[in-house]
Amino acid sequence: MRLLVFCHNHPDLQPGGTEVVARGLFRELRDRHGVEGLFLGAVTGQHRERRPGTLFQSAGRHADEMLVWLSHFDRFHLAQLDTWGMAELGPFIEGFAPDIIHFHHILYFGLETLDIARRMAPRAKIIVTLHDFFAICPQEGQLLTTDGRLCQGPSLDACRRCFPGRGGTDLVLRELAVKGAFAGVDLILSPSEFLKSRFVAAGWDASRIQVVRNGIAEAPVVPHRVLPTGGRRDRFGFFGHINRFKGPMVALGASARLSKQKVRHEFALHGGTAWQPDEFLAEFRTAIDAAPDARHHGLFNAEDLPARMAEVDWVIMPSVWWENAPLVAMEAFRHRRPVICGNVGGMAESVRDGIDGLHFPVGDPAGLATVMQRAASQPRLWQRLVDGIRTPRSMASAADEHLALYRRLLTGKAAALPAPLKPVTEKPVPEKKVSAKRPSPKPVRGIRVGAR
């Protein structure tokens, strides 16, 4: 089996949840199941300089992981306007001759790549995993309005409030383009029931979307902090990228309230601030200064996480958007730390209130402070929640399920899986006759990989 994976970045350059899950799954399929493949991560000038004469660059020491440098991406229409780049990507896909093409995001690659993949590899099965709401929400794929309110789903009037400079025609054309591109996809996956429900509410066919939970790589579990005599479980930690949507300002506001109320606690923020606007960084510094019991410990990598997790009793997930299948909750549960999170969306689905964590009103610093005070002052509550934590799904288990899906699609024994929708066209397009004999992989000519 030959597998071609597309992701909107590479975890060595941007260790977001989608990138980590996509690369981890790829490596698990390669190492445990012998799947031959290639992982392509899109990059722009923010991450790498362009190499003359080629789209492709080395991603490091692994020959089966590469970067694809693409520019001129239209985030509203999810369109890749780099026609030269698309002209080079097409023959590359054809030459690789994949059996399975798995997209973990279409950012930077664009909707056009779905069509190119179908035309260049007509016998391959195409799978898309939805890791957020970009396909139905042009506002950065978060179903969050420009004034910070949760959005229940796209509608012409609601979307125009977020994009007052765009007419209804732009919004309709975007929806038609997305649905037309996804019509050629063989299977759509969602890591959570909540995300699937938002797409179904937006008019997508529920039978085309299958829920497949994410997994995390196995790693040693760090022990709980040893309490001194009379000590409390009052150390809280935030893990993730420091940006407005992840809610660090909410958590800092809660910590500041507790400090004013003389509630003893410690709050550690772990995460980098790369690519954030100056306005936000100024607000973040002000919020840190106003919370004397909070400390920002900066960027960390996967190797640093266990040591940092060992210093906290609780993990706080204060995101102000819905989230989907947050990786930080899985990491917390791996290390048997209860999670305090907002009471909506993928967060509420991942964390069971009163069983393995606690919920607070999303976006509410006062509500979070109340829950943090309760958490720190009730030692039996912490132990009860720890006892309720289930071991998160392993990457090995997720890989097994993905491999089974791939095989079902390839063998045609996927009766339970729906057929893809036909593309929207004005006239029926006759199908080309395809030889039943599988073509041999073509050599990939003219592809030069830039040195790192």
C-alpha positions as CSV (number, residue, x, y, z in Angstrom):
1,M,0.0,0.0,0.0
2,R,1.3,3.4,-1.0
3,L,0.1,6.3,1.2
4,L,0.4,10.1,0.4
5,V,-0.4,12.4,3.3
6,F,-1.1,16.1,3.1
7,C,-1.0,18.4,6.1
8,H,-1.0,22.2,6.4
9,N,2.4,22.3,8.1
10,H,5.0,20.0,9.7
11,P,5.1,19.4,13.5
12,D,8.9,20.2,13.6
13,L,8.1,23.7,12.4
14,Q,4.6,24.2,13.9
15,P,3.7,21.6,16.6
16,G,0.0,22.1,16.5
17,G,-2.5,19.3,17.4
18,T,-3.3,18.6,13.7
19,E,0.3,18.4,12.7
20,V,1.3,16.2,15.6
21,V,-1.6,13.8,15.0
22,A,-1.1,13.6,11.3
23,R,2.6,12.9,11.4
24,G,2.2,10.5,14.4
25,L,-0.4,8.5,12.5
26,F,1.8,8.4,9.4
27,R,4.8,7.1,11.3
28,E,2.7,4.5,13.1
29,L,1.4,3.1,9.9
30,R,4.9,3.1,8.5
31,D,6.7,1.5,11.5
32,R,4.1,-1.0,12.7
33,H,2.3,-1.9,9.5
34,G,5.0,-1.4,6.8
35,V,2.9,1.1,4.8
36,E,5.1,2.8,2.2
37,G,4.3,6.5,2.1
38,L,5.2,10.1,2.0
39,F,4.3,13.0,4.4
40,L,3.9,16.4,2.7
41,G,3.7,19.5,5.0
42,A,2.9,22.8,3.5
43,V,5.0,25.8,4.4
44,T,5.2,29.5,3.5
45,G,7.8,32.2,4.0
46,Q,6.9,32.3,7.7
47,H,8.6,29.0,8.2
48,R,11.1,28.5,5.4
49,E,12.6,30.6,2.7
50,R,11.8,29.5,-0.9
51,R,14.3,27.4,-2.8
52,P,14.8,28.4,-6.4
53,G,13.4,26.1,-9.0
54,T,11.3,23.7,-6.8
55,L,8.4,23.5,-4.4
56,F,10.0,20.8,-2.4
57,Q,12.4,20.9,0.5
58,S,13.8,18.5,3.0
59,A,11.9,18.3,6.4
60,G,15.0,17.0,8.2
61,R,16.6,13.6,8.4
62,H,13.5,11.6,7.3
63,A,13.5,10.9,3.6
64,D,9.7,10.2,3.6
65,E,8.8,13.6,5.1
66,M,9.0,16.7,2.8
67,L,7.9,20.3,2.8
68,V,6.0,21.9,0.0
69,W,6.5,25.7,-0.3
70,L,3.3,27.4,-1.5
71,S,2.4,31.0,-1.7
72,H,-0.6,33.1,-2.8
73,F,-3.1,31.2,-0.7
74,D,-6.6,32.8,-0.5
75,R,-7.8,31.9,3.0
76,F,-11.4,33.1,2.4
77,H,-12.0,30.9,-0.7
78,L,-9.5,28.2,0.4
79,A,-7.9,28.6,-3.0
80,Q,-4.3,28.2,-4.0
81,L,-3.6,30.8,-6.7
82,D,0.0,29.6,-7.3
83,T,-0.6,28.0,-10.7
84,W,3.1,27.3,-11.2
85,G,3.2,25.4,-8.0
86,M,0.0,23.5,-8.8
87,A,1.5,22.5,-12.2
88,E,4.5,21.0,-10.4
89,L,2.5,19.2,-7.7
90,G,0.3,17.4,-10.2
91,P,3.0,15.3,-11.9
92,F,4.5,14.6,-8.5
93,I,1.3,13.0,-7.4
94,E,1.0,11.1,-10.6
95,G,4.5,9.8,-10.4
96,F,4.2,8.7,-6.8
97,A,1.1,6.6,-7.8
98,P,-0.5,6.4,-4.3
99,D,-3.2,3.9,-3.4
100,I,-4.5,6.2,-0.6
101,I,-4.3,10.0,-0.4
102,H,-5.1,11.3,3.0
103,F,-5.6,15.1,3.5
104,H,-5.4,16.3,7.2
105,H,-6.0,19.8,6.1
106,I,-6.5,21.8,2.9
107,L,-5.0,25.0,4.1
108,Y,-2.2,26.3,1.7
109,F,-2.7,23.3,-0.6
110,G,-6.2,24.6,-1.4
111,L,-9.3,23.0,-2.8
112,E,-7.6,22.7,-6.1
113,T,-5.3,20.0,-4.8
114,L,-8.3,17.8,-4.1
115,D,-9.2,18.0,-7.8
116,I,-5.6,17.6,-8.9
117,A,-5.2,14.5,-6.7
118,R,-8.4,13.0,-8.2
119,R,-7.2,13.6,-11.8
120,M,-3.6,12.6,-11.4
121,A,-4.3,9.5,-9.3
122,P,-7.8,8.4,-10.6
123,R,-7.6,4.9,-9.0
124,A,-6.5,6.2,-5.5
125,K,-9.0,6.6,-2.7
126,I,-9.1,10.1,-1.2
127,I,-9.8,10.7,2.5
128,V,-10.1,14.0,4.3
129,T,-10.0,14.4,8.1
130,L,-11.8,17.5,9.3
131,H,-9.7,18.9,12.2
132,D,-11.6,22.2,12.5
133,F,-14.4,24.2,10.8
134,F,-12.5,25.8,7.9
135,A,-14.7,24.1,5.3
136,I,-17.8,25.8,6.6
137,C,-16.4,28.9,8.3
138,P,-14.3,31.5,6.5
139,Q,-13.6,33.2,9.8
140,E,-10.4,31.2,10.5
141,G,-12.4,28.0,10.7
142,Q,-13.4,28.5,14.3
143,L,-17.1,29.3,14.3
144,L,-16.2,32.4,16.3
145,T,-17.5,35.8,15.3
146,T,-15.2,38.8,14.8
147,D,-16.5,40.2,18.1
148,G,-15.6,37.0,20.0
149,R,-19.0,35.2,20.2
150,L,-19.5,31.6,19.5
151,C,-21.3,30.9,16.2
152,Q,-23.8,28.1,15.9
153,G,-23.1,27.7,12.2
154,P,-22.9,29.4,8.9
155,S,-25.7,31.4,7.4
156,L,-25.7,34.2,4.8
157,D,-26.7,36.9,7.2
158,A,-24.4,35.7,10.0
159,C,-21.4,35.4,7.7
160,R,-21.9,38.8,6.2
161,R,-21.7,40.3,9.7
162,C,-18.2,38.9,10.0
163,F,-17.4,39.9,6.4
164,P,-19.2,43.2,5.8
165,G,-17.0,43.9,2.8
166,R,-18.1,40.8,1.0
167,G,-21.4,40.3,-0.8
168,G,-23.6,37.3,-0.6
169,T,-22.2,36.0,-3.9
170,D,-18.8,35.5,-2.5
171,L,-20.2,33.4,0.4
172,V,-22.4,31.3,-1.9
173,L,-19.5,30.7,-4.3
174,R,-17.3,29.7,-1.5
175,E,-19.8,27.1,-0.3
176,L,-20.3,25.7,-3.8
177,A,-16.5,25.5,-4.3
178,V,-16.0,23.6,-1.1
179,K,-18.8,21.2,-1.6
180,G,-17.8,20.7,-5.2
181,A,-14.2,19.8,-4.2
182,F,-15.4,17.5,-1.5
183,A,-17.7,15.7,-3.9
184,G,-14.7,13.8,-5.2
185,V,-13.6,12.6,-1.8
186,D,-14.2,8.9,-0.9
187,L,-14.4,9.3,2.8
188,I,-14.6,12.2,5.3
189,L,-13.5,11.6,8.9
190,S,-14.2,13.6,12.0
191,P,-12.3,13.2,15.3
192,S,-15.4,14.2,17.4
193,E,-19.1,13.9,17.4
194,F,-19.4,17.6,18.0
195,L,-17.5,18.6,14.9
196,K,-19.6,16.2,12.8
197,S,-22.8,17.7,14.2
198,R,-21.7,21.2,13.1
199,F,-21.1,20.0,9.6
200,V,-24.4,18.2,9.5
201,A,-26.2,21.3,10.8
202,A,-24.5,23.2,8.0
203,G,-26.1,20.9,5.4
204,W,-23.5,18.2,4.9
205,D,-24.7,14.6,4.5
206,A,-24.2,12.8,7.9
207,S,-23.8,9.5,6.1
208,R,-20.6,10.8,4.5
209,I,-18.8,11.7,7.7
210,Q,-17.4,8.9,10.0
211,V,-16.2,9.6,13.5
212,V,-12.7,8.2,14.1
213,R,-11.0,9.4,17.3
214,N,-7.5,10.6,17.5
215,G,-4.7,8.9,19.3
216,I,-1.5,9.9,21.0
217,A,1.9,8.3,21.0
218,E,2.8,6.1,24.0
219,A,5.1,7.7,26.5
220,P,6.1,7.3,30.2
221,V,3.6,8.6,32.7
222,V,4.9,11.1,35.2
223,P,3.9,10.7,38.9
224,H,1.7,13.1,40.8
225,R,3.4,15.8,42.8
226,V,4.2,14.8,46.4
227,L,2.4,17.1,48.7
228,P,4.1,18.5,51.8
229,T,2.4,18.3,55.1
230,G,-0.8,20.4,54.9
231,G,-0.2,20.9,51.2
232,R,-3.1,21.4,48.6
233,R,-3.6,20.5,45.0
234,D,-3.4,24.1,44.0
235,R,-1.0,24.1,41.1
236,F,-2.6,24.8,37.7
237,G,-1.1,24.6,34.2
238,F,-1.9,25.8,30.7
239,F,-0.2,24.0,27.8
240,G,-0.5,25.2,24.2
241,H,0.2,28.1,21.9
242,I,-0.3,31.5,23.5
243,N,-2.9,33.2,21.3
244,R,-6.3,34.9,21.8
245,F,-8.3,31.8,20.8
246,K,-6.7,29.5,23.3
247,G,-7.9,31.7,26.1
248,P,-4.8,32.6,28.1
249,M,-6.4,36.0,29.0
250,V,-9.4,34.2,30.5
251,A,-7.1,32.0,32.7
252,L,-4.9,35.0,33.7
253,G,-8.0,36.9,34.6
254,A,-9.1,34.1,36.9
255,S,-5.7,33.8,38.5
256,A,-5.7,37.6,39.2
257,R,-9.1,37.3,40.9
258,L,-7.9,34.5,43.1
259,S,-4.8,36.5,44.1
260,K,-7.0,39.5,45.0
261,Q,-9.1,37.1,47.2
262,K,-5.9,35.8,48.9
263,V,-6.6,32.3,47.5
264,R,-3.2,30.5,47.5
265,H,-2.4,29.0,44.1
266,E,0.2,28.8,41.3
267,F,-0.6,29.1,37.6
268,A,2.0,28.2,35.0
269,L,1.6,29.0,31.3
270,H,3.6,26.8,28.9
271,G,3.6,27.8,25.3
272,G,5.2,30.1,22.7
273,T,3.9,33.4,21.3
274,A,5.2,33.1,17.8
275,W,3.4,35.1,15.0
276,Q,1.1,36.9,17.4
277,P,0.3,40.6,16.7
278,D,1.9,43.3,18.8
279,E,-1.5,44.3,20.2
280,F,-2.2,40.9,21.7
281,L,1.4,40.6,23.1
282,A,1.0,43.9,24.9
283,E,-2.3,42.7,26.4
284,F,-0.8,39.4,27.4
285,R,2.1,41.1,29.2
286,T,-0.3,43.4,31.0
287,A,-2.4,40.4,32.1
288,I,0.7,38.6,33.4
289,D,1.7,41.6,35.4
290,A,-1.8,41.8,36.9
291,A,-1.7,38.1,38.0
292,P,1.1,37.8,40.6
293,D,0.7,34.1,41.1
294,A,1.0,33.4,37.3
295,R,4.3,32.7,35.4
296,H,4.9,32.3,31.7
297,H,7.5,29.6,31.1
298,G,7.7,29.9,27.4
299,L,7.9,27.5,24.5
300,F,8.3,23.8,25.1
301,N,8.7,20.7,22.9
302,A,7.4,17.1,23.3
303,E,10.5,16.1,25.3
304,D,9.9,18.9,27.8
305,L,6.2,18.1,28.4
306,P,6.6,15.4,31.1
307,A,8.8,17.5,33.3
308,R,6.5,20.4,33.1
309,M,3.4,18.3,33.6
310,A,4.9,16.8,36.8
311,E,4.8,20.3,38.4
312,V,1.0,20.7,38.1
313,D,-2.1,19.1,39.7
314,W,-4.6,20.4,37.2
315,V,-4.6,21.3,33.5
316,I,-6.7,24.3,32.4
317,M,-8.1,24.5,28.9
318,P,-9.6,28.0,28.7
319,S,-10.2,28.2,24.9
320,V,-12.8,30.7,23.8
321,W,-13.8,28.8,20.7
322,W,-15.5,25.4,20.4
323,E,-12.4,23.2,19.9
324,N,-12.7,19.9,18.3
325,A,-10.7,17.0,19.8
326,P,-8.1,18.9,21.9
327,L,-4.8,17.1,22.1
328,V,-3.9,18.8,25.4
329,A,-6.8,17.0,27.2
330,M,-5.4,13.7,26.0
331,E,-2.0,14.6,27.2
332,A,-3.4,15.6,30.6
333,F,-5.3,12.4,30.9
334,R,-2.2,10.3,29.9
335,H,-0.5,11.8,33.0
336,R,-3.6,11.5,35.1
337,R,-4.2,15.2,35.6
338,P,-7.9,16.3,35.7
339,V,-8.8,19.0,33.2
340,I,-10.7,22.2,33.8
341,C,-12.3,23.5,30.6
342,G,-15.1,25.4,29.0
343,N,-18.5,23.8,28.9
344,V,-19.0,23.8,25.1
345,G,-18.0,21.9,22.0
346,G,-15.2,19.5,21.6
347,M,-13.9,20.4,25.1
348,A,-17.1,19.4,26.8
349,E,-17.1,16.2,24.7
350,S,-13.5,15.3,25.7
351,V,-13.8,16.2,29.4
352,R,-16.7,14.7,31.5
353,D,-17.8,17.2,34.1
354,G,-17.5,15.8,37.6
355,I,-16.0,12.5,36.3
356,D,-12.5,13.3,35.0
357,G,-12.6,17.1,35.0
358,L,-14.6,20.2,35.7
359,H,-16.4,22.6,33.4
360,F,-16.8,26.4,33.7
361,P,-18.8,28.9,31.6
362,V,-16.7,29.4,28.4
363,G,-14.9,32.7,28.2
364,D,-15.8,33.7,31.8
365,P,-12.8,34.5,34.1
366,A,-15.0,34.8,37.2
367,G,-16.6,31.4,36.5
368,L,-13.1,29.9,36.0
369,A,-11.9,31.4,39.2
370,T,-14.8,29.9,41.1
371,V,-14.0,26.4,39.7
372,M,-10.3,26.8,40.4
373,Q,-11.0,27.8,44.0
374,R,-13.2,24.8,44.5
375,A,-10.6,22.5,42.9
376,A,-7.8,23.8,45.2
377,S,-9.8,23.6,48.4
378,Q,-11.4,20.1,48.0
379,P,-8.7,17.4,48.1
380,R,-11.2,14.5,47.8
381,L,-12.6,16.1,44.6
382,W,-9.1,15.9,43.0
383,Q,-8.7,12.3,43.9
384,R,-12.2,11.3,42.7
385,L,-11.6,13.0,39.3
386,V,-8.2,11.3,39.0
387,D,-9.8,7.9,39.7
388,G,-12.3,8.7,36.9
389,I,-9.7,9.3,34.2
390,R,-9.7,6.8,31.3
391,T,-6.5,6.0,29.5
392,P,-6.6,8.0,26.3
393,R,-6.6,6.2,23.0
394,S,-3.1,5.2,21.7
395,M,-1.8,6.2,18.3
396,A,-1.4,2.5,17.6
397,S,-5.1,1.9,18.1
398,A,-5.9,4.9,15.8
399,A,-3.5,3.6,13.2
400,D,-5.2,0.1,13.3
401,E,-8.6,1.7,12.6
402,H,-7.2,3.9,9.8
403,L,-5.5,0.9,8.2
404,A,-8.8,-1.1,8.3
405,L,-10.6,1.8,6.6
406,Y,-7.9,2.1,3.9
407,R,-8.2,-1.6,3.2
408,R,-12.0,-1.6,3.0
409,L,-11.9,1.3,0.5
410,L,-9.3,-0.4,-1.6
411,T,-10.9,-3.8,-1.7
412,G,-14.4,-2.4,-2.4
413,K,-15.7,-4.1,0.8
414,A,-16.9,-0.8,2.2
415,A,-20.6,-1.3,1.8
416,A,-21.1,0.5,5.1
417,L,-19.2,3.5,3.7
418,P,-21.3,5.9,1.6
419,A,-20.4,6.6,-2.0
420,P,-19.1,10.1,-2.6
421,L,-21.4,12.8,-3.9
422,K,-21.3,13.6,-7.6
423,P,-19.7,16.9,-8.3
424,V,-22.0,19.8,-9.2
425,T,-21.9,20.3,-13.0
426,E,-24.3,21.8,-15.5
427,K,-24.1,18.7,-17.7
428,P,-23.3,15.1,-16.9
429,V,-19.6,14.4,-17.6
430,P,-18.9,11.0,-19.1
431,E,-16.5,8.9,-17.2
432,K,-13.2,7.9,-18.9
433,K,-12.6,4.3,-19.3
434,V,-9.8,3.1,-17.0
435,S,-7.9,0.0,-17.5
436,A,-8.4,-2.6,-14.8
437,K,-4.7,-3.2,-14.7
438,R,-2.9,-1.1,-12.1
439,P,-0.3,1.1,-13.7
440,S,3.2,0.9,-12.5
441,P,4.4,3.9,-10.5
442,K,5.9,6.4,-12.8
443,P,9.3,8.0,-12.1
444,V,8.9,11.4,-10.7
445,R,10.8,13.6,-13.2
446,G,11.8,17.2,-12.7
447,I,11.3,17.2,-9.0
448,R,14.3,18.7,-7.2
449,V,14.5,18.8,-3.4
450,G,16.1,22.0,-2.0
451,A,18.7,21.6,0.7
452,R,17.7,22.5,4.1
